[in-house]
Amino acid sequence: MELTLSIPALLFPAISLTMLAYNARYLAIAALIRQLHQKYQETASESVRLQVKKLSRRLTIIKHMQATAIFSFLLAVITMALIYLEHSTLANVVFGFSLMALMTSLVLSLIEVQLSTKALSIQLKDME
């Protein structure tokens, strides 16, 4: 299969939308951590401290999701430059790494969603 400029260009909107979703998730969790931190300062609740700890772990995962998505985007741009410079073999290799980085980002996203739903189910269990 011959790699053309349009193939890595297809990743641009996908990665951009993914980054928007990751950023929204990051901002929501950061706001929640700020609220819980204030609550912890007022109550010194162990439950609140544990929630902040778990949310902090999720923020770390989101940071890695964002980093691998950005790396994928950068590799897609490099792929396009290599295609333009007619280095097709190297372009294929770099594009493969770009796809792997995007897949890594998506797997991290899946892990973060699993952590999120697990935390919610624990909180909802208290209501039963």
URURUR-V381083 format. One record per pair of residues at least 6 apart in sequence whose ideal C-beta (glycine too) atoms are under 7 Angstrom apart, sorted by the first residue. I is the first residue (numbers start at 1). J is the second residue. D is the distance in Angstrom with one decimal. If there is no record, write none. Layout:
i=I j=J d=D
i=I j=J d=D
This chain:
i=3 j=83 d=6.1
i=3 j=88 d=6.4
i=3 j=91 d=5.5
i=3 j=92 d=5.6
i=3 j=95 d=6.1
i=4 j=83 d=6.9
i=5 j=80 d=5.6
i=5 j=83 d=5.4
i=8 j=76 d=4.3
i=8 j=79 d=4.3
i=8 j=80 d=5.2
i=8 j=95 d=5.7
i=8 j=98 d=6.8
i=9 j=80 d=6.7
i=11 j=72 d=7.0
i=11 j=76 d=4.6
i=11 j=98 d=6.8
i=11 j=102 d=6.8
i=12 j=76 d=6.9
i=15 j=69 d=5.6
i=15 j=72 d=5.9
i=15 j=73 d=4.6
i=15 j=102 d=6.7
i=18 j=69 d=5.4
i=18 j=105 d=6.9
i=19 j=66 d=6.7
i=19 j=69 d=5.5
i=22 j=62 d=5.9
i=22 j=65 d=5.2
i=22 j=66 d=5.1
i=22 j=69 d=6.6
i=25 j=62 d=5.8
i=26 j=59 d=6.7
i=26 j=62 d=4.9
i=29 j=55 d=5.5
i=29 j=58 d=5.8
i=29 j=59 d=5.6
i=30 j=59 d=6.8
i=32 j=55 d=6.2
i=33 j=52 d=5.8
i=33 j=55 d=5.1
i=33 j=56 d=6.8
i=36 j=48 d=5.3
i=36 j=51 d=5.7
i=36 j=52 d=5.0
i=37 j=52 d=6.2
i=39 j=48 d=5.3
i=40 j=48 d=4.4
i=40 j=49 d=5.8
i=40 j=52 d=6.5
i=54 j=119 d=5.9
i=58 j=112 d=5.6
i=58 j=115 d=5.6
i=58 j=116 d=6.7
i=61 j=108 d=5.7
i=61 j=111 d=6.2
i=61 j=112 d=4.6
i=62 j=112 d=6.1
i=64 j=108 d=5.5
i=65 j=105 d=5.1
i=65 j=108 d=4.4
i=65 j=109 d=5.4
i=65 j=112 d=6.7
i=68 j=101 d=4.9
i=68 j=104 d=4.7
i=68 j=105 d=4.0
i=68 j=108 d=6.7
i=69 j=102 d=6.8
i=69 j=105 d=4.3
i=71 j=101 d=4.7
i=72 j=98 d=5.0
i=72 j=101 d=3.8
i=72 j=102 d=4.1
i=72 j=105 d=6.4
i=75 j=94 d=5.5
i=75 j=97 d=5.4
i=75 j=98 d=3.5
i=75 j=101 d=6.2
i=76 j=98 d=4.8
i=78 j=94 d=5.4
i=79 j=91 d=5.1
i=79 j=94 d=4.8
i=79 j=95 d=4.3
i=79 j=98 d=6.1
i=82 j=90 d=5.3
i=82 j=91 d=3.8
i=82 j=94 d=6.1
i=83 j=91 d=4.8
